[in-house]
Amino acid sequence: MEPGFDFGMIGIGVMGSNLLLNMADHGFAVIGFDLKQERADKLEAAAKKGQVVKGTTRVEEMVASLKKPRKIMMLVPAGKPVDSVIENLLPHLEKDDIVIDGGNSHYKDTIQRINYLQNKGIHFFGMGVSGGELGARLGPSMMPGGDKEAYQYLKPILEAIAAKADGEPCVAYMGNNAAGHYVKMVHNGIEYAMMQMISEVYDLLHRGGGLTNQALHSIFKKWNEGQLHSYLIEITAEVFKTQDDETEDPSDFLIDHILDQAGSKGTGKWTSQDAMDLPVAIPTIDMAVAMRDLSVYKEQRVRAAKLYNSSVNKIEITQNDLGHLENALAFCFAIAYAQGLSMLAKASDELNMNIPLPDVIKVWKAGCIIRSALLGNFTEAFRKDPKLPNLLLDDEIAELLKNREESIRQVLEIGIKSKIPMAGMMSALSYYDAYLSDRMPTNLIQAQRDFFGAHTYQRIDKKGVFHTEWYVEGE
């Protein structure tokens, strides 16, 4: 086959096919490989008249048909399948060809693959893709990282198919090495935190306040028209109005039949683990991971509820309370973003990735799961200082948080009185209070460490490292 295709895809399930069809809509000739013939046939059948779209079950045919340098993306499960695909591809590749891993691979695995393929003259990119199946078809948010010069060959295609915000494509070069997968990992960590805190507000309104699903739909729909405008708030409103297909009762809603055990793919855990290694504090993301873990222990929770005769204290939710809840959630979203972006700032330096934070904000503005109106507030902060270590140090963000501080404290007081667990939102406020503390009680921790382990301490009144004999043996 004569080389004439612009882009190749390995793995043409729904995501892979949708990305290729998106490219075809923008005039690119695309070819997809899959072991299943029916997927190859389905891809070709989905193409519009005049589009150049081909499916194949022969990887060598796909590679041979691509223009040089070849641009090949894989969408396969993380781990060994990625390495297997690479090994199958290698005999057919040439110097300067480009291979992209569009899955949720761990960034450390991506670093190893970059080094391995670099020695063979192949450019390897780790690229985070957010937006799900619909986003892939209509415009995803994409976070590619790898060799900057090689990115120029990918840029025209990726910018064409990306979601657009303020006329700008939601894709940008994220930095060296595995920066793309690192940014996507942190994106997912922020996603965990936002979902956790939305669920806590739901719990307070539903179990605590006794609000119906119809009322919850109306509240979240209204919130999505204001400061909380976001993908997650939008879909939450939709969830509350979705009826259960298993029954014919119009008052029976699906949400009430879903088991309260949250699954995960591990990216939230990776975020927490890596933050501790850096180190950087992201307690709200950590707590979101922990609460998903706790949700799995359903049987134990049921036993504990019976043992302690546990029940929530019912509360009346007023319009004033709803205003506080809206402000509190905006406060907590901002804190979750601040924690994630501070982690990216730290990792950019520590791991030599050179992550451009203003571009990260741009990429997250549309097409991705954590897109929200709040991101518009952060653009100016990073425009003024691209190396800003934490959003909380920006004047305008400080005003945003201070104006909502009373609301988060009011909401948590209601949560405590009603016995509704609000661990994510509590961690957000505690992080805020701690970050604003010019003196933390960790001086006592350091004294304790020196007491039992002679770990030494520093003083605030003079330089040096000190140790104290805290007690005389026998006294």
Stockholm file with secondary structure:
# STOCKHOLM 1.0

chainA/1-475         MEPGFDFGMIGIGVMGSNLLLNMADHGFAVIGFDLKQERADKLEAAAKKGQVVKGTTRVEEMVASLKKPRKIMMLVPAGKPVDSVIENLLPHLEKDDIVIDGGNSHYKDTIQRINYLQNKGIHFFGMGVSGGELGARLGPSMMPGGDKEAYQYLKPILEAIAAKADGEPCVAYMGNNAAGHYVKMVHNGIEYAMMQMISEVYDLLHRGGGLTNQALHSIFKKWNEGQLHSYLIEITAEVFKTQDDETEDPSDFLIDHILDQAGSKGTGKWTSQDAMDLPVAIPTIDMAVAMRDLSVYKEQRVRAAKLYNSSVNKIEITQNDLGHLENALAFCFAIAYAQGLSMLAKASDELNMNIPLPDVIKVWKAGCIIRSALLGNFTEAFRKDPKLPNLLLDDEIAELLKNREESIRQVLEIGIKSKIPMAGMMSALSYYDAYLSDRMPTNLIQAQRDFFGAHTYQRIDKKGVFHTEWYVEGE
#=GR chainA/1-475 SS CCSCBSEEEECCSHHHHHHHHHHHHTTCCEEEECSCHHHHHHHHHHSCTTCCEEEESCHHHHHHTBCSSCEEEECCCSSHHHHHHHHHHGGGCCTTCEEEECSCCCHHHHHHHHHHHHTTTCEEEEEEEESHHHHHHHCCEEEEESCHHHHHHHHHHHHHHSCEETTEESBCCCCSTTHHHHHHHHHHHHHHHHHHHHHHHHHIIIIITCCCHHHHHHHHHHHTTTTTCBHHHHHHHHHHHCBCTTCCCTTCBGGGGSCSCCCCCSHHHHHHHHHHHTTCCCHHHHHHHHHHHHHTCHHHHHHHHHHTTCCCCCCCCCHHHHHHHHHHHHHHHHHHHHHHHHHHHHHHHHTTCCCCHHHHHHHHTSSSTTCBTTHHHHHHHHHHCTTCSCGGGSHHHHHHHHTTHHHHHHHHHHHHHHTCCCHHHHHHHHHHHHHTCSSCTHHHHHHHHHHHHCCCBCCSSSCSCBCCCCSCTTC
#=GC SS_cons         CCSCBSEEEECCSHHHHHHHHHHHHTTCCEEEECSCHHHHHHHHHHSCTTCCEEEESCHHHHHHTBCSSCEEEECCCSSHHHHHHHHHHGGGCCTTCEEEECSCCCHHHHHHHHHHHHTTTCEEEEEEEESHHHHHHHCCEEEEESCHHHHHHHHHHHHHHSCEETTEESBCCCCSTTHHHHHHHHHHHHHHHHHHHHHHHHHIIIIITCCCHHHHHHHHHHHTTTTTCBHHHHHHHHHHHCBCTTCCCTTCBGGGGSCSCCCCCSHHHHHHHHHHHTTCCCHHHHHHHHHHHHHTCHHHHHHHHHHTTCCCCCCCCCHHHHHHHHHHHHHHHHHHHHHHHHHHHHHHHHTTCCCCHHHHHHHHTSSSTTCBTTHHHHHHHHHHCTTCSCGGGSHHHHHHHHTTHHHHHHHHHHHHHHTCCCHHHHHHHHHHHHHTCSSCTHHHHHHHHHHHHCCCBCCSSSCSCBCCCCSCTTC
//
